[in-house]
Amino acid sequence: MWIKIVRVADKGLNCVIWCMILVLLLYSGLGLWDTYCIYQDAGNSPMVYQYKPSGEGENPTLLQLKELNPDVCAWLTVDDTKIDYPVVQGETNMEYINKAVDGSFSLPGSLFLDYRNDLEFQDFYSLIYGHHMAGEVMFGSLPYFQETAFFQQHVSAKLFLVDCTKKIEIFACVHTDAYDSILFHPKCNDADSRQMVLDQIRKKAVQYREVEFGDGDRILGLSTCYDTTTNGRIIVFGKLKDI
């Protein structure tokens, strides 16, 4: 009698254990699927990618994309990385944190220009933000610029505007934090403010190459989170040049 009870109890316990294992496997699978969907969402959809500019003079496809979303102001491509996205500008720096270019909810958000900047990149210092995503999507490639070999091999990018294309001559990778009142205050167009920005870049740079600056020159910063420190940020800087 007791043996039968023990056997029944043992079978019941085994069923419970297997049910728990199945639940855990299902939960893990859903987590992996959710992560996969997030990374897929972080890439350009075919609808958006068809508007990627060619860079040959004016960029009419960018104008077409802008007609779908007036907040589109540029397209950024960092050579030999996965950074190849349109850039938007919202009314605040929170608007596109979790919103795709087509206006739908998107956890990876979009690349967006600081709301204080001129949308035609006429300021001395313009700043673009993007999430630090695994899989090198969005601005997930930026931390690689800390490494000497990567920094030396990746020296250029392109900024496509409606009426022209700009070459970006990468010259610095900076470690800072979210409270840096100099580097997170773009649209600094007077001489003293420009020099403060350049001095701060050199001071906080972990990688740097000499670049000459003259009157009328402009710079672009690409900012993302630096996940090894609280409120840490990485900003990659480049000088804008006409093509």
N, C-alpha and C positions, 0 to 999 in steps of 0.2 A: 504493500500500500504506500509506504513512505517513498519507496523507490520510484513508483509511478508519479507521485507528487513532485519529486525532485526533477524527474525527466521533463514533466510538463513545465515546471518553473524554468528549467534550463532552456527549453525551446522558446518559451515566452521571452526570456532575457535575450536570447540570440536574435529574435525578431526585433526587439527594441533596439539592440545595437545596430543591426543592419539598417533599420529605418533611420537611425541617427546618421549613419554613414552616408546614406542616400541623400538625406537632407543637406548634409555638409557639402557633398559633391555638387548637388544642384545649386546651392548658394555660391560655391566657388565658381561654377560655370557661368552663372549669371553675372558675377563680378568681373570675370574675364571678358564676357561679351559686352558688358557696359564699358569697360576700359577700351576695348577694340572700337566700339562705336564713338567714343570720345576722340580717339586718335584719328578715326576716319573723318569725323566732323571737323577736325583741326585742319584738314587739307582743303584746298579749293574744290568746290563742287564743279562738275562739268559746266554748269550754267555760268558760274563766275569765271572759270578758267578760259572760256572761249573769248573773253574780252581782254586777255593779256596783251599788252602793247608789244609791237614789234621793235620799237625804238628807232624807227627810220623817220627822222624829222618829227612831224606832229603825230599824235597818237589818237586817231579817231575812235578806236575801240574803247579807249578809256572814257571818251566823251559819251559813248553809248552806255557804258556801265554807270556813268554819273547820271544819266537820264533815268536809270532804274532806281538809283539811290543818290540823291543830291549831296549826301555827306561824303561820297567818294572824292578824294582829292589827289590821289597818286597811286602808283604801283611800285612796290619795293622788291628788288631782286638782289640778293647777296650771292655773288658768284661762288659756285662749287659748294653750296649748302642747299638745304631744303627751304630756305627763306625766299618765298616767291609768292607774294600776296598783295592784294589791293590794300590801300591805306584809307581810313575814314577819319572824319573829325566830328565829334559830337558836341553838344552844347556844354557838357561837362566831361571830365575824365572818367566818369563812371558809366557813361551811356553805353559804351561798347565793350565793357568788361566781360559780359556774358551775352553778347548779341552779335550775330553773324552779319555779313555785309547785306544779305537780303532781308534783314530785319527780324529773322527768326531767332528763337532762343538757342544759344550755343555756349556750352560750358567753356570752351577754349576762347570764346570771344573773337575779336578782330584786332588787327594792328591799327592803332589809332594815334593820330597827331594830337599833341597837347592842345586843348581848347583855346589857349591863349595865343597860339602861334598863327601867323598869316598862312592861310590855306594854300597859297601859291609859293610858299617857302622863300619869301623875301626877307625874313628876319635873319639876323646874323646867326642865331642859334635856334634851330628847330629840334623838337624832341618827339620821337615815336616810341610808343609803349607796346609791349606784347607779352603774353603769358610765357613762362618757362615750362614747356611741355616736354615730357619724355618722348623718345622716338625722333628727336630733332625737329619736331614740327613747331609751328609758330616761331617763337624766339628761343627754342630749345638748343639751337646751335651756338648762341652767343657765348656761353661759358667756355667754349673751346678756345676762344680768343685769348684766354688767360695763358694758354700754353705757347711757349716760344715758337715751336715748329709750326703750329697752326697759324699763329699770327703772322709769321714770315711768309707763309704760303698763300694766305688769303689777304689780298691787298686792295680789293676793289669790289664795288657794288654799283647798282644803277637805280636811279629814281626816275620813273617815268611820269611826266606831267602831260596834261592835255596838249600843250603847244610845243613841248620840247622834252628832251631826255638829258638828265644830269648824270655824270659819272661821280661816284663817291670814292675818294681816295682815303682808305682807312688808315688812321695814324695813331690810334690809342685804344686801349682797353682799361677801364677804370673800375676799381672797387670803391663803393661808397655805401651810404644808407639812405633810407627813404626820407630822412630829415635834412638832407644836404640842401641848404637854402640857396646855394649858388647854382649847382648843376640841375636842380629841379625847379629852376625859375628861368624858363626860356624867354624869348622875346626881349633880350637885352641888347639894345641897339646903339647905346651910347658908348663912347670909347672906353671909359672906365669899366663899365660892366663887361664889355667884350674881353678886356684884359684880365678881369677877375675870373671869368670862365676859363680862359686859356691857362691861367696860372693854376687853377684848381684841377684841371685835367692833368697837367704835368705832375702836380703834387700827389695825386691819388692814382696815377697810372701804374698798372702792373706790367703793361707792355706799351711801348712808345717808339715811334719813329719820327724823326725831324721832318717838319713840313713848314714851308714858308707861307706867311699870311700877309696879304696886302689889303689896301682899302677896297671894300666891296666884296671881299671873300666871305663865304658863309660856311657854317658847319652843321652837321646833322648828328644827333645822338640817337642810339637805339638802346632802349632800356628794358631790362627784365629782372625778375627776382633772382637773388643769389641764395640758394637754399641751405647753405652751410652756416649762415648767421641770421639772427633775428633782424628783420627789416633790412637785410642786406640787398644790395642792388649791384648789377653789372651794367655798365654803359659802354658801348662800342662807339667810337667817334670817327667821323670821316669828314673830309673837306669836299664840298660840292664844286664840281667843275663842269663847265659847258662842254657839250659834245658837238 
